[in-house]
Structures are given as structure tokens and as C-alpha cells.
Amino acid sequence: MSGRKVKWEEMFPDEMAQAIEEHPLLYLPYGMCEPHGHHNALGLDGIKCYEICVRAAQEGGGVVAPLNMWHIGEQGVGIPWLARQNAPQPYITALGYELFAQSMVWHLRAAVARGFRAVIAMTGHYGGTECDMRSVASVFNDYVPLPVWALADWECIGYRQYKGDHAGPCETSQLWALRPDLVDVSRIPPHEDGERIFASDLQPGQASRLEGERIVRSQTDNLIDGGNRLLERAPAELVDPGPEGARAICADLMSRDIEWVYQMDPARHREYWSAEGEGGKHRQGTIERNGRMG
């Protein structure tokens, strides 16, 4: 792995300028603190996403923006989901979808203003938030033709059958590989078979650090490939809309009749993710691409 510096907040100005000149790709990592079993750190979603982005940038070039750990949650489908997780105090860092969506507009505007020519916006917290991020990117692109790949981290997995879960074999293995200090299966309390404890389906025996390395390796490869493809189709010049332009895009975004996926009621959410639903069709297409950008 390259020793190049890729974290925006740790760069000196000359290092940032050189990184943008060499490979003007910005990674925007997103996540949220929420229950992930007693065996995983609360920030699993964001930490895994950030560390995967760092690996991809170190190997393939680009810059990783500071991790945003405030995400859409504790609303819409998240409310009944939390009620089923046996986590009376979820320790969640939730944000209203309006605030998150508008924040993402400002993040994309910042990428253009700083000289980046393409963006990979990836969330480790999924189930609908990734769809809402794509809606934001689509509206932003009506104003600025910035190539953006907005995705959940499971969508770039190209290894075996792993396509994401919640504190199960996939996520636990990923965090184990990326931050082994933040996984401890000895913390799982005594429980009945099939019992859900602190938002975990308790399958740590199926997780392993080695499997995590293989999952993350596939993600890193697919992100590097996707970033290169984004830059290949990037316009020669992008015009910064400026702060006032960002405010105008936010106002337009909030005025549009967008069906925000994470705000759906449970029945509509199930329909959306069904095999015939828009989300289900997208998921199947993502699986068939084996983690590569569509």
C-alpha cells in the first residue's frame, strides 16, 4: 500500500495542490453511529467507509474528505426498525434528511470549488440513504456536470456472496480487517438462539478478519476502477456555482417532488425494494455488475 498522504485534514497546502493535480478525485465518506451489536464499535458504518476510501486513495490516487458521521436516521423506516432491535438506548447520531441532503449539496459544491473533477460519495449506512444521496447528486448535476458515483459501500463489493448486512458476517468482517481494535466478540452477552441483541443478528462466528480483507480488497479495486472511469468522462472545466449557487440548488432540491426513500412508510419501503420495485431492480443490477460502477 502506498504511503501517500490522502486525508484532506492532514495535508499541507502544497500536498493538497499536488494531489488534486495528479488525480482530481474526491472521496466523500458518510456514516452514522448506531447499534451494531455489543461486539462492534458504534461507529462501524462510518469508520469502515472512511477506511475503505483511504485505502482506495492511497493505492489509486485522490483525496479523502473528513468523515461525516451525522446521517439520515431515527425517522421514516428507521423508527420501526429501531423498535425491533432490542436497543433501548441506540446511541445514534441521526440527522433530518433535509439537513443531510442540503449538506451533501455543499460538499459537492466544495469539491468543484477546490478543483476536483469527480467525486465518489459513499455511505456505510444504507437501506435507503444511498438512494437519497443519488437523488441529491442528480439535482446537483442539473446545475454542474460533476461526475458523481453515489453508493452504499456494499454496492462496490465484488467478492463471493457478500452484499451487506447489519452487524453480521459482512460488516463485522469488514471492520475486523480495517480496525481490529474495534471488534470484540467476547463482549456478546448470553442470549437465546435467534434473539436480536443491540441491533445484531449475532452471527459473529461466521465473520473473520481474513474474509474482511478479501471483501475490502474487492471494494478497493472497484473504487479505484470507478474513480478512473469518472475522471475519463469529466468535463475539461467545471464552473463553481459559489455559495449563493449552492443555496439556490438546495432550495430547488427541497422544492422538488422527490420520493425520499428513507422517509417511506414500511409498506412502501418493502414495495420499493421488492424484485419488481425500483430499488429492487437497482440492487439486482448492482449485484450483476459485481461491485463495479454502472
N, C-alpha and C positions, 0 to 999 in steps of 0.2 A: 504494500500500500504506500502511495506517495506521501511524503512528509509535508506537502504543500499546505500552506495556511488557507483555510476556506471559510472560516466563521467570520461573518461581517463584523461583529462586535469586537473581535480580537485583532483585526487588521489595522496596520498603519496606513495612512492615506496613499502612499506610493504602492503598497502591496495591493490595495483595493483597485487602484487605477490599472495596474498591470494585469490583475486577474480578469477585469472586465475587458481589457483589450485582447487578451488571449482567448477568452471563452465567455462571451457576454450572456451567460445563462444564470438566472437567479432561482434558487430553490426557496419556496415558501413553505415551511413545515408547520402543521397545525395539530393540536391535540387537546385533551382535556383531562383533568384529574377526576376520577370517579372510581367506584369499587371495582376491583379486578381480583377478587378472592383475597384471602389472607396471605397467599404465597407470592403475590406480585405487588410492586410499588403502585401507589395510587396514580402516578403519572405515566403509567405504561404507554398509553396511546401516543402522547406527545413525544416521550423520550425515544421510543422505537422509531417514530417517524423522523425525528431530528437526526438520530444517529445513522439511519439509513441514508438520509440526504448527505450527511457529512462524508460517509464512505464513498458515495457516488461522485461527489465533487472532488474529493481527494484523488480519485482514480481518473475521472473523466474531465475534470475542469468545472469551473463555475464557482459561485459564491452561495453560501447558505445564510439566509436571513435569520435573525433571532427567533427562537421558538415562541409561538403564540399558544399559550395553554388555556385561553378562555374561548370556549366553543359553544355551539348550539346544543343545549341540553336542558333537562328539567322543564320541558314544555312539549306540546304536541304528543307524539308517540312515546317520548321519553318519560312521561308521567306514569302511564300504566306499566311501562317496562320496569321502572324503578320499584313500583309497588310489588312486583313479583320477585325481586332479587334478594329478599331477606337481608336488607342493608338499611336499617332504620336511620342511620346517620351516614349518608353516602360520601361525604367529604368531596363534593363536586364543585368544579369551577365552571359554572354554566353562565351563558350569556344569551340575551334575547337575539333571535335570528335577525332582527332588523339591525342591531348594532354590529353583529358579526358580518353580515352581508356588506354593510357600508364600510366596515374596517377593511374588508378584502379589496374593495374598490380603491381605497387609499394605498393599500400595499401594492396593487398592480400599477397604480399611478407612480408610486415611488420607484418601482423598477424601471419604468420608462424615463423618469426624470434623472435617474442616476446613470443611465447609459446602457442598461441591459436590453437585449433584443429578443429575449424569450424567457418564459417562466414555467417552472414545474411547481404547481401548488398542490401539496399532498397532505392529506389528513390521516391520522391514525385512529380517529374516532369516526366510525361510519354507521351505516344503517339508514342513510338519507342525507346526511350532511354533505357527502361528496356530490350528490345530485344538486343540492342547493348552491354549492360552490361553482358547479358548471353553469348554473343559471346566471350567477354573478359575472363569470368570465364572458359569457355570451353577450350580456348587455354592455360590458366594458368594450368588447370588440366592435360594437356598433359605432363606437367613437374612435377607438385606437386599435389598429390591426396587429396587436401584440400577440404572437403565438403563445398560447397557454395550454398546458396539459394539466387539467384539474382532476384529481383522482383520490381514491382511498388507497392506502398502502397495499391492501390485499389485491388491488387491481393490477399491480405490477409483479405479482408472484408468478413465477414460471417453473415451479418445482412441485412435482407429484400432484397430489390432490388438494393441497393447501389453498384455501380461498377465504381465509379469515375466520375468526370466531370471537368469543369474548372470554378472555382469561382461560381459554382452553389450550389444547396442544399447540396450535399455531402461534397465538400471541405469547404464550409463556415461553415457547422455544425461541421466538424472536428476541424477547427481552433477555433471555438467558444468554444468548450469543452476544448481544450488544452490550448489556450491562449485567454481568453475572452477579454483581453485588446487590442487585435489586430483585432477585428471585430467591425464595427460600421456602421450599416445600415442607419443611419441618414445622412451619407456622400453621399449617392446616389443622383445625381442631377436630376432635372426634365428631363423626357425623353418620347419619343413616345413608345407606345406598340410595342414590338418586336425589338426595337433598341438595338444594342450592344454598350455598353459603356466601354471603357478601358478593353476589353477582358472579359467582363462578359455578360452572357445571362440574367442577372438581375432577378433572382428568389429567392431573399433573404427571401421572405415571406414563402417559403417552407422549409427554414432552421431553425434549433433550436439547442440550446445548449444541450438539453436532447437527441435529436436524435444523436448529435455528440458524446455524452458519450456512447451511445449504439453502434455506429459504431466503435469507438475506442476500446471499450471493446472486441468486436469480433476480432479486429485486434491483440490486445494484447494477447488474448488467443491463436490465431492461430500462432503467432510468437513464443510464449513460447513452444507450441507443436512442431513446426517446428525445433526450436533450439535443443530441446531434441532429436529429431529424427536424426538430423545431427550428434550430438555427439555420438549417439549409433553406427553409421556406420563409425566414424572417425578412421583412422589407428592408431595403437599404437604409431607410431613415424612418424613425418614429417621432411623432410630434408630441411633446409633453403637454397634456391638457391644463396643467397647472392646478393650484389649489381650488380656484373657482370652477375649473372644469370638472374636478373630482366631485365637488359639491353638486354640480349640475347632473353628473352621472348618477350620484346617489339619489337625488330627487327623482330622476327618471326611473331608476330601479325600483324604488318604493311605490311609484305610481302605477307600475305595470301589473297586469293581471297574471301574476306568476303563481303557479301551484307549488308552494314550498313543501317539499317532501317531508321534512321533519315536523311540519305543523299538521300533517294529515291525521285524521282520526284513525284508530286502529283498523277499522274495516276497510277504509280507503287505502291505507298503507299496505295491507295484505293484498288487495287487488292490484296495487301498483307493482308490487314485487312478484306477483304470480307469473307463471310462464308466459301468459298472453299479455301481461301488463308492460308498460313502457320500461319500468325498472327491470323487470324480469328478462325482457329481451336484451336490454343493455348488458345485464350481468352475464347472460349466456354468450353474447358476443365477446365480452371480455375474457371469459374462460377459454373460448375457442382461439383467441389470439395468444394465449399462454403468457399473459402478462405484458405483451408488447403494446405500444401505443397504437390506437386505431387510426 
